[in-house]
């Protein structure tokens, strides 16, 4: 037996108004992720902004139990492989160096894992150099470990900010606050310093919290799951910032990790195998719900970022664009189109 409830017209209007009010309160939080992960049509403008999230201690099992809803949604709406090859030695600094130079360790030469002032900056050109040379694109890099100072070679087209474990207040929330402050300053019309007078085309965000906590407290600990949640919250907050500036429809993002779940980026594994790490692409121009079949290396990140922005390097490096993830064939960006 069904019972029916009838409302007069006045009540119907009130209910509709309340529903719309609640809808508008709830929508913005998820819309930032939805806007970035929404598949782009072939007719849409090319990507103008790229975000690279670099995690630690992260793998496929990290998503279990709903600990990372933002990242889970980006994966669902993007392309992913859980078996991208990393490098040896499987340490934070050598791996990050390979990620940004597109070179194996034996070519860039960084085998140590702490900042050593006497060694200077790497001589090999980086992705940031190629972005500037090929298209005048600027980069902003936010790092959460002092060892990565080794890679922070100052250039007029890069801005670096560091917040490492030597500062007790350093956390994913703190690095997000730095990014928000940076964007506020960059959109003020006065620039942020160096030559970057507006929002960067390429944003790198290092979020190692989960790896640190997993190594210290255990990979099955509650603290590790909490750290994963804090990393996911930080990713969501960065996407919120892009949404607030109306950039999400023109933004592609990548996520990878310097170490897999169960691996400490400060300790080289005893086994001789080359480690495998996740490699994820989502957002404008990326195939949704796609499992990547071709072999992928973290070295390929640089060339893929260039490809995403419609740029070519015309140089000899060991980074190759992962063509399989893209919805459309390569279209070169117009000359001098350093769009914001």
Number of C-alpha atoms within 10 A of each C-alpha: 2 3 4 4 4 7 9 7 9 8 11 12 12 11 13 11 12 12 12 12 11 11 11 11 10 11 10 14 15 13 16 25 25 20 22 26 28 22 20 22 12 12 7 11 12 20 23 24 26 24 26 20 21 21 23 28 27 25 21 14 9 20 16 11 9 12 19 21 16 22 21 17 15 25 23 15 23 29 23 26 21 17 19 22 18 26 25 18 21 25 23 25 26 26 27 23 24 28 26 22 30 26 24 22 17 12 13 17 15 21 17 13 20 17 17 12 9 6 9 13 16 16 11 16 14 19 22 22 19 21 24 16 14 16 20 17 27 24 25 22 20 20 22 24 21 16 17 20 20 19 21 18 14 11 14 12 20 23 22 16 17 17 20 18 13 10 11 8 11 16 21 24 15 14 23 20 15 16 21 17 12 20 19 17 17 18 14 12 10 11 17 19 13 12 13 20 17 20 22 25 22 25 20 19 24 25 28 28 23 25 29 20 22 25 18 13 13 14 19 10 12 13 16 23 22 16 21 27 20 20 27 19 20 22 21 21 22 21 26 23 18 23 21 12 13 13 20 28 25 21 27 27 26 22 22 26 30 31 28 25 20 16 23 22 25 16 13 15 16 6 7 9 10 13 19 22 26 25 25 23 31 31 30 32 28 25 24 24 16 18 17 21 11 12 11 23 23 27 27 25 27 27 25 22 25 23 23 29 25 18 23 21 16 8 7 6 18 16 23 19 19 20 15 16 23 21 16 15 11 14 12 13 18 10 10 10 11 15 13 13
